[in-house]
Amino acid sequence: MSGTVAKRYEELCRLLHHHNHLYYVLDRPEISDAQYDRLFRELVAIEKEQPELITADSPSQRVGAPPLEGFATVPHSQPMLSLQNALTLGEIKEFDASVKRSLKPSGAIDYFCELKLDGLAVELVYQKGRLTVGATRGDGVNGEKITENLRTIRQIPLALADEAPELVAVRGEVYMELADFRRLNEERENNGEAVFANPRNAAAGSLRQLDSAVTARRPLKIFCYGIGACTEKGFSSQSQMLEKLRRWGLRVNLEQSRIARGVDEVAAFYNEILALREELPFEIDGIVVKVERLDLQARLGVTSRAPRWARAWKFPPRQAETRVEEVRLQVGRTGAITPVAKLTPVRVSGVTVASASLHNWDEIARLDIRQGDHVIIERAGDVIPYVVRSLPEKRTGREAAIPVPAVCPVCGSPVARLEGEVIPRCQGLDCPARLRETLKHFASRNAMDIDGLGERYIDQLLRLGLVKSVADLYTLTKEDLFRFERMGDKLAENLLAAIAASKKRPLARFLHALGIRHVGVHLARVLSDRFGSAAALTKASREELTAIHEIGDQVADSVVRFFQSPHNLAILKQLEDAGVVPETGEKKGGTALAGKTFVFTGALSRFTRQEAEAMVTERGGRAAGSVSRKTDFVVAGEEAGSKYRKAVELGVPVLSEEDFIRLLGGQ
């Protein structure tokens, strides 16, 4: 093994850890994403040639390990104790008085005040500066070993700075920011998965995945706040400890912490943070008040459950009792039907709440909610309020169950709840609640490619009531378009010409444009190749569909339901009558890509990934979602990640976006 290569590898590890810390912990990057990517690719290339160099703290080891069968139990270096709660200023004054009785100080006590994040407490054990064990709090004495999951959180350094002690056990809180929590729940809802009730549940559920690759995809963050066992401390106070953690490369929240002299300053901090609570990007449920000096903490000691030198001063609960007056059904852009409780208006944390999401019918059953029930609702930051529990003891007998709908509440189309999903979905292609997003998708470049029909014109079509389904696009006249704002003769002619040109798109594009659940660009091509026409698909059975290698039960059920819907069949007939006749059987631009498998990764600048995949399939190639030895080419855009690394490992040719464009041009 070349010493020069080993030295370069060590230097790359050091540089990448340094830049990860600047980016994820300090939010102060020094190099561009492209420069970082070049360093990372060089590291991966060396690891491919010299795999014996790879260690558990390599910057490449952030994607997760193989799934576990269960979590092992690991003892904590020192017990992870709970905090005793205080709910009022009077209880904080009692805490201060007890501290003074024990210490008998000559003046006021200095307290270190910090935010109490509502997340999941963990311990990170570093030996010789390297992360070796990570665990949940568990019962305080033993925790669940979740080392591989914690390694995926980029704010947790895999290696500490050189000055780190021989052994240190760091305590921290893993959490999820509110914006990330909302995005995660929207994604899960669209995929038919159960949503998380609040950010804490989302963080805890993400950390306790047996498959750490799932954890790696979740937007988790951490703030470190304390230390258990430590061989070389070098600090004498709580604030100095956090400064030391920061120097070791760990993320702390000193900026929103304060040393308060005496109870009055503690109360001032509490009131200040309470006023800012709704503006914070994450959930907190109070502040933590700790005696600042560590020698005084040691003198005060601990009980079997909690330290005598700290209190959690909890904020008032953001809960209220109200009544479910009715349950309305909302239809989302993918047809997802969500029950929403309309409530007797009630004030919660300074805001009047009149509705709350019930998420899905599994959640309704779990909470035993009925229309007319008295319920407890909770408001978490700027996240939509949710129902915590029902109050069955207040029922009068007039409450009504909330049934799963059999038909869409908007269009009357059949509703389907696919196997493995918790959300029922409208199957109607012409559902008004879905129409705006349906039109956008139908006209998009990798679908029917109606040039010029963007959101502005779609909104005007809907406002004027000119379209009730995608088929109505093909009945528009110049006079209809003249009703638009700022629509001239030439613009109207261009738009009508683009609509007319879309009548002859390939069948695969047409099938993709229909927005069939689970059918993207690739599966649309598979269906096109197998059945040859939309008419044949209307007669396809579940057995015929599942006989196709790339189509499973979920996709087959979705396709069958779509083509058996009377509403959808009526629209397909209207499209046919309007002259929309998809082309079949002919691949555009020759056959040099025929049989070739492409995988796209990273951000492309000239077109979207879906558009690039459509270009491949139209030319007889295949667009896959993962890299294997059977992959012919990987096209890597900016910030290419694990797929690029896999291609390098397997020796699959990697093309730049420019290489890909040249390859297309040669067709």
C-alpha positions in Angstrom: 0.0 0.0 0.0 1.4 3.3 -1.0 2.2 5.6 1.9 1.5 8.6 -0.3 -2.0 7.3 -1.0 -2.6 6.6 2.7 -1.5 10.1 3.6 -3.7 11.7 1.0 -6.6 9.6 2.2 -6.1 10.8 5.8 -5.9 14.4 4.5 -9.1 14.0 2.6 -10.9 12.6 5.7 -9.6 15.5 7.7 -10.7 18.1 5.1 -14.2 16.5 4.6 -14.8 16.3 8.4 -13.7 20.0 8.6 -16.0 21.1 5.9 -18.9 19.0 7.1 -18.6 20.7 10.5 -18.5 24.2 8.9 -21.6 23.4 6.8 -23.8 21.3 9.2 -22.8 22.6 12.6 -21.6 26.2 12.2 -23.6 27.0 9.0 -20.5 28.7 7.7 -19.3 26.9 4.5 -15.9 27.8 3.1 -16.0 26.0 -0.2 -18.7 25.4 -2.9 -20.7 22.2 -3.2 -18.8 21.4 -6.4 -15.5 21.7 -4.6 -16.7 19.5 -1.7 -18.0 17.0 -4.3 -14.6 16.8 -5.9 -12.9 16.0 -2.6 -15.6 13.4 -1.8 -15.2 11.7 -5.2 -11.5 11.5 -4.7 -12.0 9.9 -1.3 -14.4 7.3 -2.7 -12.0 6.5 -5.6 -9.2 5.8 -3.1 -11.5 3.7 -1.0 -12.4 1.7 -4.1 -8.7 1.0 -4.8 -7.7 0.6 -1.1 -10.7 -0.7 0.8 -8.5 -1.6 3.8 -8.2 2.1 4.5 -12.0 2.5 5.2 -12.9 3.1 8.8 -16.2 3.5 10.5 -15.7 7.3 10.8 -14.9 7.8 7.1 -17.0 10.7 5.6 -18.4 8.1 3.1 -20.0 6.1 5.9 -23.1 8.3 6.4 -25.7 6.3 4.4 -26.5 3.7 7.0 -25.7 0.0 7.7 -27.6 -3.2 6.9 -30.9 -3.5 8.8 -30.7 -4.9 12.3 -32.9 -7.6 13.8 -33.3 -5.6 17.0 -31.4 -3.1 19.2 -28.8 -4.3 21.7 -28.8 -2.8 25.2 -25.8 -0.8 26.3 -25.1 0.7 29.8 -24.5 4.4 30.1 -21.2 5.7 31.4 -23.1 7.5 34.1 -26.9 7.4 34.7 -28.9 9.7 32.4 -31.2 11.2 35.0 -34.5 12.8 34.5 -35.1 16.5 35.4 -37.6 17.5 38.1 -40.2 19.8 36.7 -41.3 23.3 37.9 -44.5 24.7 36.5 -44.6 28.1 38.2 -42.3 30.9 39.4 -43.1 29.9 42.9 -41.7 26.4 42.3 -38.5 27.9 40.8 -38.2 30.1 43.9 -38.5 27.0 46.1 -35.8 25.3 44.0 -33.6 28.4 44.5 -34.3 28.3 48.2 -33.3 24.6 48.5 -30.1 25.3 46.6 -29.2 28.1 49.0 -30.1 26.0 52.1 -27.5 23.4 51.0 -24.8 25.8 49.8 -25.3 28.7 52.1 -23.9 31.2 49.6 -23.2 34.9 50.5 -25.2 36.2 47.6 -27.3 35.1 44.6 -26.7 31.9 42.8 -25.6 31.9 39.1 -27.8 29.7 37.0 -27.2 28.6 33.4 -30.5 28.8 31.5 -31.0 27.0 28.2 -33.9 25.9 25.9 -35.6 22.6 26.7 -35.9 21.0 23.3 -38.8 18.5 22.8 -36.8 15.7 21.2 -35.1 12.5 22.1 -32.1 12.4 24.5 -29.1 10.4 23.4 -25.5 9.6 24.5 -22.5 9.7 22.2 -19.4 7.9 23.4 -16.1 9.0 21.9 -13.0 7.0 22.5 -9.7 8.5 21.4 -11.8 11.1 19.6 -13.8 8.6 17.5 -17.5 7.9 17.9 -17.8 4.3 19.1 -21.2 4.0 20.7 -24.5 5.9 20.5 -27.5 5.1 22.6 -31.0 6.3 23.6 -31.7 7.4 27.2 -33.7 4.2 27.8 -34.4 3.7 31.5 -31.6 6.1 32.4 -29.2 3.3 33.4 -29.2 1.3 30.1 -30.2 2.5 26.6 -30.8 1.1 23.2 -27.7 1.0 21.1 -28.4 3.0 17.9 -24.9 3.8 16.9 -25.4 3.3 13.1 -28.5 5.4 13.1 -26.8 8.3 14.9 -23.9 8.1 12.5 -26.2 9.2 9.7 -26.9 12.6 11.3 -24.4 14.9 9.7 -24.3 17.3 12.6 -22.8 14.5 14.7 -19.0 14.4 14.1 -17.7 10.9 13.6 -14.3 12.2 14.9 -13.7 15.0 17.4 -10.9 17.6 17.2 -7.4 16.6 18.2 -7.7 18.1 21.7 -10.5 15.7 22.6 -10.0 13.5 25.7 -9.3 9.8 25.7 -12.9 9.1 26.6 -16.0 11.4 26.7 -19.7 10.6 26.8 -21.6 13.5 25.3 -25.3 14.0 26.0 -27.6 15.7 23.5 -31.1 16.0 22.1 -32.0 14.8 18.6 -34.9 16.7 17.1 -36.6 17.7 13.9 -37.3 21.3 12.8 -40.9 22.2 12.2 -40.5 23.0 8.5 -38.8 19.6 8.0 -41.5 17.9 10.0 -44.2 19.4 7.8 -42.4 18.3 4.6 -41.9 14.8 6.0 -45.6 14.4 6.9 -46.7 15.8 3.5 -44.5 13.2 1.8 -45.8 10.4 3.9 -49.4 11.4 3.4 -48.9 11.5 -0.4 -47.3 8.0 -0.2 -50.3 6.7 1.7 -48.2 6.3 4.9 -49.2 7.2 8.5 -48.2 10.7 9.5 -46.4 11.6 12.7 -48.3 13.3 15.4 -45.6 15.8 16.3 -41.9 16.5 15.7 -40.8 14.6 18.8 -42.6 11.4 17.6 -41.0 11.9 14.2 -37.5 12.2 15.6 -38.0 9.3 18.0 -39.5 7.1 15.3 -36.7 8.0 12.9 -33.9 7.1 15.4 -35.4 3.8 16.3 -35.4 2.4 12.7 -33.9 -1.0 12.4 -32.8 0.0 8.9 -30.4 3.0 9.4 -30.7 3.8 5.7 -34.3 5.0 6.6 -32.8 7.2 9.4 -30.3 8.7 6.9 -33.2 10.0 4.8 -34.9 11.8 7.8 -34.0 15.5 8.5 -32.7 15.0 12.0 -30.6 17.5 13.9 -28.9 17.6 17.3 -27.9 20.0 20.1 -25.5 18.8 22.7 -25.9 20.0 26.3 -23.9 17.9 28.7 -21.3 15.3 29.5 -21.3 12.0 31.4 -18.0 10.2 31.9 -15.0 12.2 30.8 -11.2 11.5 31.4 -10.0 15.1 30.9 -12.5 17.9 31.6 -10.6 21.2 31.6 -13.7 23.3 32.5 -15.3 24.4 35.7 -18.8 25.6 34.7 -21.8 24.6 32.6 -21.1 27.4 30.0 -17.4 26.5 29.8 -18.4 22.9 29.2 -20.5 23.9 26.2 -17.6 26.0 24.8 -15.4 22.9 25.1 -18.0 20.8 23.3 -18.1 23.4 20.5 -14.3 23.3 20.2 -14.4 19.5 19.9 -16.7 20.0 16.9 -20.1 19.3 18.5 -23.2 21.4 18.0 -24.4 23.4 21.0 -26.9 26.2 21.5 -24.9 28.8 23.4 -26.5 31.7 21.4 -30.0 31.0 22.9 -28.6 30.3 26.4 -27.8 32.7 29.3 -26.1 32.9 32.7 -28.7 34.4 35.1 -27.8 35.7 38.5 -30.6 34.9 40.8 -34.3 34.0 40.4 -35.3 37.4 38.9 -33.0 37.0 35.9 -34.1 33.4 35.5 -37.7 34.6 35.3 -36.8 37.3 32.8 -35.1 34.6 30.5 -38.2 32.4 30.9 -40.6 35.1 29.9 -38.3 36.2 27.0 -38.2 32.7 25.5 -41.9 32.1 26.1 -42.6 35.2 24.0 -40.3 33.9 21.3 -41.6 30.4 21.4 -43.8 30.6 18.3 -40.9 32.1 16.2 -38.4 29.3 16.9 -37.8 26.8 14.1 -38.1 23.9 16.5 -40.3 22.7 19.3 -39.4 23.5 22.9 -41.6 22.9 26.0 -39.7 25.1 28.5 -36.3 26.1 29.8 -33.7 24.2 31.8 -32.2 25.9 34.8 -28.9 24.6 36.1 -26.5 25.7 38.7 -23.6 27.2 36.7 -20.6 26.1 38.7 -19.7 22.4 38.4 -18.2 22.2 41.9 -21.5 23.4 43.4 -23.4 20.9 41.3 -21.1 18.2 42.8 -21.9 19.5 46.4 -25.6 19.4 45.7 -25.5 15.9 44.3 -28.3 13.8 42.8 -31.3 11.7 44.0 -32.0 8.3 42.5 -33.9 10.0 39.7 -32.9 13.6 39.2 -30.1 16.1 39.9 -30.6 18.4 42.9 -28.9 21.2 40.9 -31.3 21.5 38.0 -35.0 22.1 37.2 -37.0 22.0 34.0 -39.3 25.0 34.1 -42.1 23.9 31.8 -44.2 26.3 29.6 -48.0 26.2 30.0 -49.5 23.4 27.9 -50.7 24.5 24.5 -53.8 22.5 24.9 -57.5 23.2 25.2 -60.8 21.4 25.3 -63.3 21.9 22.5 -66.0 20.0 20.6 -65.9 18.4 17.1 -68.9 20.1 15.5 -68.5 18.2 12.2 -65.9 16.4 10.1 -65.3 17.6 6.6 -63.4 15.6 3.9 -60.6 17.4 2.0 -59.3 16.0 -1.3 -55.7 16.7 -2.0 -53.8 17.0 -5.3 -53.1 13.2 -5.5 -56.7 12.3 -4.6 -55.8 11.7 -0.9 -58.9 12.2 1.2 -58.2 13.7 4.6 -60.7 14.1 7.5 -60.6 17.5 9.1 -62.4 18.3 12.3 -64.3 21.6 12.4 -64.2 22.7 16.0 -66.0 25.0 18.3 -63.5 27.9 18.1 -61.1 27.9 21.1 -58.0 30.0 22.1 -54.8 28.0 22.3 -51.5 29.8 23.1 -52.9 33.1 21.8 -54.4 31.8 18.6 -58.0 30.9 17.8 -58.2 27.4 16.6 -61.3 26.3 14.6 -60.1 23.2 12.8 -57.7 20.3 13.3 -56.5 17.5 11.1 -57.6 14.0 12.0 -55.0 12.6 9.5 -56.6 9.3 8.6 -59.2 6.7 9.7 -56.6 4.6 11.5 -55.8 7.6 13.7 -59.6 8.2 14.2 -59.9 4.6 15.4 -56.9 4.9 17.7 -58.2 8.0 19.4 -61.8 6.8 19.3 -63.1 10.1 17.9 -66.7 10.6 16.9 -68.5 13.6 15.4 -69.9 15.6 18.3 -67.2 14.5 20.8 -65.5 16.7 23.3 -61.7 16.5 22.6 -58.4 17.9 23.8 -56.5 19.6 21.0 -52.8 20.7 21.0 -51.0 23.3 19.0 -47.3 22.6 18.3 -45.6 25.8 17.0 -46.9 26.7 13.6 -47.8 23.0 12.8 -51.6 22.5 12.2 -53.3 21.7 15.5 -54.1 18.1 16.2 -56.4 16.1 18.5 -54.6 14.6 21.4 -57.5 12.5 22.8 -61.3 12.3 23.0 -63.3 12.7 26.2 -65.8 9.7 26.0 -67.0 10.5 29.6 -68.7 13.6 28.2 -70.7 11.7 25.5 -74.5 12.2 25.4 -75.3 9.4 23.0 -75.8 11.7 20.0 -72.3 11.4 18.8 -71.8 9.8 15.4 -69.1 7.6 13.9 -66.9 8.9 11.1 -67.1 6.3 8.3 -64.5 5.9 5.5 -66.1 7.4 2.4 -67.1 5.0 -0.4 -67.2 7.8 -3.0 -65.3 11.1 -3.4 -67.1 13.9 -1.6 -66.3 16.3 -4.4 -66.9 14.4 -7.7 -68.6 11.2 -6.6 -65.9 8.9 -8.1 -65.1 5.6 -6.4 -62.7 5.8 -3.5 -59.9 3.2 -3.2 -57.8 2.4 -0.2 -54.9 0.4 -1.6 -53.3 -2.4 0.4 -50.6 -1.1 2.7 -51.9 2.5 2.6 -53.8 4.3 5.4 -55.3 7.0 3.2 -58.3 6.5 0.8 -58.0 8.2 -2.5 -60.4 9.5 -5.1 -60.0 7.7 -8.4 -61.6 10.4 -10.6 -59.5 11.9 -13.3 -62.0 14.8 -13.6 -62.3 15.6 -9.8 -62.4 19.4 -9.5 -60.4 19.2 -6.2 -57.6 17.6 -8.2 -58.0 19.5 -11.4 -55.4 22.2 -11.1 -52.6 19.8 -10.3 -53.9 17.3 -12.9 -53.8 20.0 -15.6 -50.2 21.0 -14.6 -49.0 17.5 -14.8 -50.9 16.7 -18.0 -49.3 19.7 -19.8 -45.8 19.2 -18.4 -42.7 18.5 -20.6 -42.4 14.8 -19.9 -46.1 14.2 -20.3 -48.1 15.9 -23.1 -45.6 18.7 -23.4 -48.1 21.5 -24.1 -45.7 24.4 -24.6 -47.0 27.7 -23.0 -49.7 26.1 -20.8 -48.3 27.1 -17.5 -49.8 27.9 -14.1 -50.9 31.4 -15.0 -53.1 30.2 -17.9 -54.3 27.1 -16.0 -55.5 29.3 -13.2 -57.4 31.5 -15.7 -59.0 28.4 -17.3 -60.3 27.3 -13.9 -61.4 30.8 -12.9 -63.4 31.2 -16.1 -64.8 27.7 -15.9 -63.5 26.7 -19.3 -62.3 23.2 -18.4 -63.8 20.6 -16.2 -61.3 17.9 -17.2 -58.1 17.5 -19.3 -60.3 16.5 -22.3 -61.8 20.1 -22.3 -58.3 21.5 -23.3 -58.9 20.1 -26.8 -62.2 21.9 -27.2 -60.8 25.4 -26.5 -61.3 28.1 -29.1 -59.5 31.4 -29.8 -62.6 33.2 -28.5 -62.2 31.3 -25.2 -58.6 32.3 -24.9 -59.4 36.0 -25.7 -61.2 36.0 -22.3 -57.8 35.7 -20.6 -55.9 38.7 -19.2 -53.4 40.0 -21.8 -54.1 37.4 -24.4 -53.4 38.5 -28.0 -54.1 36.9 -31.3 -50.6 35.5 -31.8 -50.4 34.1 -28.2 -53.8 32.4 -28.6 -52.7 30.8 -31.9 -49.5 29.5 -30.4 -51.2 28.0 -27.4 -53.9 26.3 -29.6 -51.2 25.0 -31.9 -49.3 23.5 -28.9 -52.5 21.8 -27.7 -53.1 20.4 -31.1 -49.5 19.2 -31.4 -49.9 17.2 -28.2 -52.6 15.0 -29.8 -49.9 12.8 -31.3 -47.6 12.2 -28.3 -46.2 8.7 -27.7 -48.4 6.3 -25.7 -45.9 6.2 -22.8 -46.1 10.0 -22.4 -49.9 9.8 -22.6 -50.1 7.2 -19.9 -47.8 9.2 -17.7 -49.9 12.3 -18.3 -53.0 10.6 -17.0 -51.5 10.7 -13.5 -52.2 7.0 -12.6 -51.1 6.4 -9.1 -47.7 4.8 -8.8 -47.1 5.0 -12.6 -44.2 7.3 -13.5 -42.2 7.7 -16.6 -40.6 4.3 -16.6 -43.7 2.2 -15.7 -45.7 4.1 -18.3 -43.1 3.0 -20.9 -43.4 -0.6 -19.6 -47.2 -0.5 -20.0 -47.0 1.1 -23.4 -44.6 -1.6 -24.6 -46.7 -4.5 -23.2 -50.3 -3.3 -24.2 -49.8 -1.0 -27.1 -52.9 1.2 -26.5 -55.0 2.7 -23.8 -58.0 0.6 -25.0 -56.1 -2.6 -24.3 -55.3 -1.4 -20.8 -59.0 -0.9 -20.0 -59.3 -4.6 -20.4 -56.2 -5.6 -18.6 -56.6 -7.9 -15.6 -54.6 -7.8 -12.3 -53.1 -11.1 -13.3 -51.9 -9.9 -16.7 -50.3 -6.8 -15.0 -48.5 -8.7 -12.2 -47.2 -11.1 -14.8 -45.0 -8.2 -16.0 -41.6 -8.4 -14.2 -41.5 -4.8 -13.1 -45.1 -4.5 -11.9 -46.1 -5.5 -8.4 -49.5 -5.9 -6.7 -49.7 -2.2 -5.7 -49.2 -0.9 -9.2 -51.4 -3.5 -10.7 -54.3 -2.6 -8.3 -53.8 1.1 -9.1 -53.9 0.6 -12.9 -57.0 -1.7 -12.7 -58.9 0.8 -10.5 -58.0 3.7 -12.8 -59.2 2.0 -16.0 -62.3 0.6 -14.4 -63.5 4.0 -13.2 -66.6 5.1 -15.3 -65.4 8.7 -14.8 -62.0 8.0 -16.2 -63.4 5.9 -19.1 -65.7 8.8 -20.1 -62.7 11.2 -20.2 -60.6 8.8 -22.3 -63.6 8.6 -24.7 -63.7 12.4 -24.9 -60.0 12.6 -25.5 -60.3 10.0 -28.3 -63.3 12.0 -29.8 -61.1 15.1 -29.7 -58.5 13.4 -31.8 -56.0 12.6 -29.1 -54.5 9.4 -30.6 -51.2 8.4 -28.9 -48.5 7.1 -31.1 -47.2 3.6 -30.4 -44.4 1.2 -31.4 -41.9 3.7 -32.9 -38.9 4.9 -31.0 -37.7 8.4 -31.8 -34.2 9.1 -33.2 -32.9 5.6 -34.0 -32.0 2.6 -31.8 -28.5 3.2 -30.5 -29.9 3.5 -26.9 -32.1 0.5 -27.3 -31.6 -2.0 -24.5 -29.3 0.4 -22.6 -30.0 1.1 -18.9 -29.4 4.6 -17.5 -29.5 5.8 -13.9 -29.6 9.6 -13.2 -28.3 11.1 -10.0 -27.7 14.6 -8.7 -29.2 17.9 -9.9 -29.3 18.3 -13.7 -29.3 21.9 -15.1 -30.7 21.5 -18.6 -33.8 19.4 -17.8 -35.4 17.6 -14.9 -34.6 14.0 -14.1 -38.0 12.9 -15.2 -37.5 14.6 -18.6 -34.1 13.0 -19.0 -35.6 9.6 -18.2 -38.3 10.2 -20.8 -35.7 11.0 -23.4 -34.0 7.7 -22.8 -37.2 5.6 -22.9 -38.4 7.3 -26.1 -35.1 6.2 -27.7 -35.6 2.6 -26.7 -33.5 2.7 -23.5 -34.5 2.0 -19.9 -34.3 4.4 -17.0 -33.7 2.7 -13.7 -33.8 3.9 -10.1 -30.8 2.1 -8.7 -27.3 1.1 -9.8 -26.3 -2.5 -10.4 -23.7 -4.4 -12.5 -26.3 -4.4 -15.3 -26.4 -0.6 -15.5 -24.9 0.7 -18.7 -24.5 4.4 -17.8 -24.9 6.6 -14.8 -25.5 10.3 -15.6 -24.2 12.4 -12.7 -25.3 16.0 -12.1 -24.3 18.4 -9.3 -24.2 17.0 -5.8 -24.4 13.4 -7.0 -24.5 11.0 -4.1 -24.7 7.3 -3.3 -25.6 6.3 -6.8 -22.5 7.9 -8.1 -20.4 6.2 -5.5 -22.0 2.8 -6.3 -21.2 3.4 -10.0 -17.6 4.1 -9.2 -17.4 1.0 -7.0 -18.9 -1.3 -9.7 -17.0 0.3 -12.6 -20.1 1.5 -14.4 -19.3 4.3 -16.9 -20.3 7.8 -15.5 -21.4 10.5 -17.9 -21.6 14.2 -17.2 -24.7 16.0 -18.3 -22.8 17.3 -21.3 -21.8 13.7 -22.2 -25.4 12.7 -22.0 -26.5 15.5 -24.3 -23.8 14.6 -26.8 -25.0 11.0 -26.7 -28.5 12.0 -27.4 -27.3 14.3 -30.2 -25.7 11.3 -31.9 -29.0 9.6 -32.2 
